[in-house]
C-alpha cells in the first residue's frame, strides 16, 4: 500500500551530450556563423561577408570588415569524413601561394584528436599533422623524425595567404607570410614554417588517389604524373622492379633455350700445309650439305703452331647448283718477343668466321691460304723457329686445319632477342627517371592551378 | 584554493583557516574533451583531474588541468589546440639554460634558446605573456588576477618542458612529455553530439 505512494519518480533520461557547434550571428552581416571549436578558435572569417571576427572577445568583435561574396571551398565547412581511421570535421579553409603555384589547405578538427591539415595541390591531397617534437639531423644533409630520414628539397621560399574562410586557432589573415623549407621522403613531406617569431614543423602524408575525394564525396581527381608533388613516390618504381625481374627471367630462359637448341654439328674438316712466304695454296672442301631452311655456318681455322707469322685465309662458299657464292676471310696470326716489360705475345692463331642465313643445298668451300713471316720483332731468332718446325734450313711450312660447322644460334639473334626482352624494363626505367626529374624540377608556374581540381 | 562549483566563489586555505578571496569567472564553454573527474594514467600511476586554470594571451588561450595522482602527488595536463603535455614540477636549479636568469630579470627570451634538463636538450619554441581568466575545482595556488610569463620548450623526442614566472613570484619549472589521450588511457571524457567517443584502454 505504501509502495504506490512512495514509489520514486522514474529516473530522468540522461541529458543529451552538448553539441560541439555553437551558432552565433556575425556582427557585420548578421548571418549565422558556426563556431566549431569554441575556446580554441581565435579568428573566424564569416562565410557570408568575409569579415574577420575575434573569437576571443565575448561579442565577436570585427577585426577586419568585408562585404564581398566569398568563394566556397570544394569541401564545405562543417563536412565530416573519416581519413586514415579518424573522423575529421572541416572547420577552416585557406589558399596560399609561393607566387608560382597556389594550393588549398583545409583545417580539420576532432575534439579528441585535435587538429590536422588537408592540403590540396589541385592534383592530390596530403594529410598533415603538427609535430610535437623537433627533427634531428639525419642522412647526408637531411633530417630525421622517428627513424625516418628526410632529404632537403629545394631552397626556402616565401608563402602568403591569399584567401581564408572559417575558423582558425591562430590570427590568420590574408597576406600572412611565412618562410617555408621542405624536406621529403617518398610519400611524406616535412614542412618547416618560420614566421612571427615562431617555427612549426608539419608532417604531410600523401593520400592515395581518390582517398580524400571519396571520403568527402567530391569528384575523383584525374590521375596524371605530369607535375608530381615533391613527396610523391614514383608510380613506376614498383613496375620497374617487376619489369626487371620478368626481363631477367626471360633473358636467362633465352640463354638456356639457345644453349639447348643451338648445339653445333660438324659437317666437314680438312688440313693443309702452307709454306711460309711461299706460293698460295688452295684447299677445296667439296659437298658441304646444308639442310632446307636457313643455316648458320661457322668456319674455324686452326694454325696453332704459328710463331711470328700469319696466314691469310679467303673463303668462298659456292652453291653447286646456282653457283651463288658467299665470300669471307680470316687471318690466323701469332707474334711474340721480348721488350723492356718482359716477354709478350699477341694474335689469334684460331680465327672463326660465321656466315648467317645460308639457304639449304649442296656447297663447295674453297679456301685460299697464304702464309707470311713477320720480321718486325728485334729479338726474333729465326733459327729457333726453324729448328722447332724441323724444316732443316729449307722452306718452313705451317699446318692449318679448317673445320665447317652448322647450326647453333647466331649471336646476333640472341642479341636481338635480348633487346626485345629488355625493351620494357628500359622503357619503365626511363619513365621512372623522367618522373623523378619532373618531381625534382624547380616548380614552374602554370595558370590552371586554381581550377585544375574541379574535374567535370 | 577551491572554486565553488555553484557560486564560483574562491575559497583559499591558509594557515589561519579558510578564507573567501573573491569570485572567479566561470570557465567559458569550450570544445575540450577534458573535464573535472577525467581519469588517466602515467605508466602504472593513475590520476584524476581535480582542477583547471584557463590561461589567455594575445592570440589564444589554453587550459591547464591539475592531476591528482593515486600516490597523492600532483602534476599538470596542459591542453593547447589539441596537443597535451603531461608535466610535473621540477626544481629550476637543475635547468642549465640562460632562460631561468632571463625570466628572473624579466629580459627578452628568444625562441630557439637552448636548455638542458637531466642531460636532455630542449629548445624554447613559444614565449608569451599570459593571464589567468578563469578556473574551476581545486588549485594549489590563488589564481585570482594571476598573470605570468611562460616559455614552452620542445626536445627531439616526446619530451617537453615549461618555465613560468608570475609577477612577484619565483621561477617555477615543469618537465614531462607530449601525450595523446590514447596514451594516457583517458576515461570519463566529455561527450559531444554526433562525435563518436573513443574507447581508450584504461
Interface residues (C-beta under 8 A of the other chain):
Chain A: X16 X17 X18 X19 X20 X22 X36 X37 X38 X39 X40 X42 X56 X80 X87 X109 X110 X111 X112 X113 X114 X115 X130 X132 X133 X134 X135 X136 X169 X170 X171 X197 X198 X199
Chain B: X28 X29 X30 X31 X32 X33 X56 X59 X60 X61 X62 X63 X81 X82 X83 X110 X111 X112 X123 X125 X126 X127 X154 X155 X156 X157 X158 X160 X178 X180 X181 X189 X190 X191 X192 X193 X194 X195 X196 X197 X198
